[in-house]
Amino acid sequence: MNAVNKSSIVALIALFLVTGLKAQFNENPILNLENEDKKLLNWGYYLGFNQYGFKIDYKTNEDISYIQEGKSTGFNVGLIGELRLNNYLDLRIEPGLYYTQRDLGFPNFSNENDFLREVKSTYIHIPLLLKASTKRLGNFKPYVVGGVSTSINLSSEEKSKEDNESGKFRMTTNTYYYELGFGIDFYFYYFKFSPSIRGVFALSNELVPDEKADSPWTGNIDGLYSRAVFINFTFE
């Protein structure tokens, strides 16, 4: 994520937080959506940004050239279904579409066609999360969230017969993760708005190795695991 993108995201989050907090820290705030959290089921949608990277495990760390990685900012869009368990706990499912790109550079090559692999991924991401909230404070309520998730990578190339010899970096179609994050619910007159940030950590190896065991691209990789940060803006 470049400096401009980081600054824009931080400024947007700060704007919502400052606006919301300024309105809520009155001695006797007018409560918006008083019965919003009493519903058994709640629905909404989210928009956001992501930044994916890789945790790379090598078979040997002796006399190797480490793979270089470039990251970019992707986007997220999805739906929310929430089941109220009690006043402080909710069970959530947040299926969404996540688009991202990671660039991998292999220092053993001087030719750009062999050096660079653009790993474009389009994920259908499905997390099952437990949301633990504090007591509502006027018109806002902080919370933490955590759980497990799975994804389907529509751009994985897992079943392709071509590999890096033909310029294709292959990954598995299905991946499993755990997720941890936090956010704040803001209650406005017509809707509830929630900015949040979440870390996502792959549990399963996503690498599909090349056909040749000594491949200069994948031969020394023991495991490839996605790491990601999601910044979502939820409307319910």
URNORZI-V824666 format. One record per residue. N is the residue number from 1. PSI is psi in radians with two decimals (999 if undefined). OMEGA is omega as a letter, one per 30 degrees, with the letter a starting at -180 (999 if undefined). Layout:
N&PSI&OMEGA / N&PSI&OMEGA
This chain:
1&2.16&a / 2&3.03&a / 3&-0.64&a / 4&-0.79&l / 5&-0.73&l / 6&-0.79&a / 7&-0.70&a / 8&-0.75&a / 9&-0.81&l / 10&-0.74&l / 11&-0.69&a / 12&-0.78&l / 13&-0.77&a / 14&-0.68&l / 15&-0.81&l / 16&-0.73&a / 17&-0.81&a / 18&-0.76&l / 19&-0.78&a / 20&-0.81&a / 21&-0.64&l / 22&-0.65&a / 23&-0.44&a / 24&-0.46&a / 25&0.97&l / 26&2.79&a / 27&-0.71&a / 28&1.32&a / 29&2.59&l / 30&2.10&a / 31&2.19&l / 32&2.58&l / 33&0.95&a / 34&-0.56&a / 35&0.17&a / 36&-0.73&a / 37&0.06&l / 38&-0.12&l / 39&2.50&l / 40&-0.73&l / 41&2.48&l / 42&2.57&a / 43&2.71&l / 44&-2.93&l / 45&2.89&l / 46&2.69&l / 47&2.64&a / 48&-2.95&a / 49&2.75&l / 50&2.75&l / 51&2.02&a / 52&2.57&l / 53&-3.06&l / 54&2.48&l / 55&2.08&a / 56&2.15&l / 57&2.26&a / 58&2.63&l / 59&-0.61&l / 60&2.54&l / 61&0.20&a / 62&2.19&l / 63&0.84&l / 64&2.76&l / 65&2.05&a / 66&2.51&l / 67&2.34&l / 68&2.50&a / 69&2.33&l / 70&2.42&a / 71&2.69&l / 72&2.94&l / 73&2.22&l / 74&-3.05&a / 75&2.75&a / 76&2.58&l / 77&2.43&a / 78&-3.07&a / 79&2.81&a / 80&2.33&l / 81&2.26&a / 82&2.29&l / 83&2.13&l / 84&2.17&l / 85&-0.76&l / 86&-2.88&a / 87&-0.30&a / 88&-0.22&a / 89&2.39&l / 90&2.52&l / 91&2.22&a / 92&2.55&l / 93&2.33&a / 94&1.17&l / 95&2.39&a / 96&2.98&l / 97&2.18&a / 98&2.19&l / 99&2.35&l / 100&2.92&l / 101&2.35&l / 102&2.40&l / 103&2.24&l / 104&2.28&l / 105&2.30&a / 106&1.80&a / 107&-0.26&a / 108&-0.15&a / 109&2.47&l / 110&-0.42&l / 111&2.21&a / 112&-0.57&l / 113&-0.54&l / 114&-0.54&a / 115&-0.76&a / 116&2.32&l / 117&2.05&l / 118&1.98&a / 119&1.61&l / 120&2.31&a / 121&2.35&l / 122&1.90&a / 123&2.39&l / 124&1.89&a / 125&2.25&a / 126&1.71&l / 127&2.54&l / 128&2.01&a / 129&2.57&l / 130&2.13&a / 131&2.13&l / 132&2.01&a / 133&2.74&l / 134&3.13&l / 135&2.50&l / 136&2.32&a / 137&1.63&a / 138&-2.02&a / 139&0.48&l / 140&2.79&a / 141&1.96&l / 142&2.74&l / 143&2.80&l / 144&2.71&a / 145&2.55&l / 146&2.79&l / 147&-2.79&a / 148&2.83&a / 149&2.89&l / 150&2.80&l / 151&2.70&l / 152&2.07&a / 153&1.85&a / 154&-0.22&a / 155&0.42&a / 156&-0.56&a / 157&0.38&a / 158&-0.69&a / 159&0.07&l / 160&2.44&l / 161&-0.29&l / 162&2.57&l / 163&-2.68&a / 164&-0.38&l / 165&-0.47&l / 166&0.18&l / 167&0.18&a / 168&2.12&l / 169&2.01&a / 170&2.48&l / 171&2.82&l / 172&2.67&a / 173&-0.71&a / 174&2.39&l / 175&2.63&l / 176&2.56&a / 177&2.92&l / 178&2.69&a / 179&2.52&l / 180&2.43&l / 181&-3.05&l / 182&2.86&l / 183&-3.04&l / 184&2.28&l / 185&2.21&l / 186&2.25&a / 187&1.90&l / 188&-3.14&a / 189&-0.71&a / 190&-0.32&a / 191&2.93&l / 192&2.26&a / 193&2.35&a / 194&1.84&l / 195&2.47&a / 196&2.79&l / 197&2.43&a / 198&2.42&l / 199&2.43&a / 200&2.28&a / 201&2.08&a / 202&2.44&l / 203&-0.35&a / 204&2.57&l / 205&2.23&a / 206&-0.06&a / 207&2.30&l / 208&1.85&a / 209&2.75&l / 210&2.85&a / 211&-0.68&l / 212&2.23&a / 213&-0.53&a / 214&0.47&a / 215&2.31&l / 216&-0.22&l / 217&-0.78&a / 218&-0.08&a / 219&-0.57&a / 220&0.15&l / 221&2.15&l / 222&-0.56&l / 223&2.57&a / 224&2.05&a / 225&2.22&l / 226&2.50&l / 227&2.38&a / 228&2.71&l / 229&2.22&l / 230&2.30&l / 231&1.94&a / 232&2.58&l / 233&1.97&a / 234&2.44&l / 235&2.14&a / 236&999&999
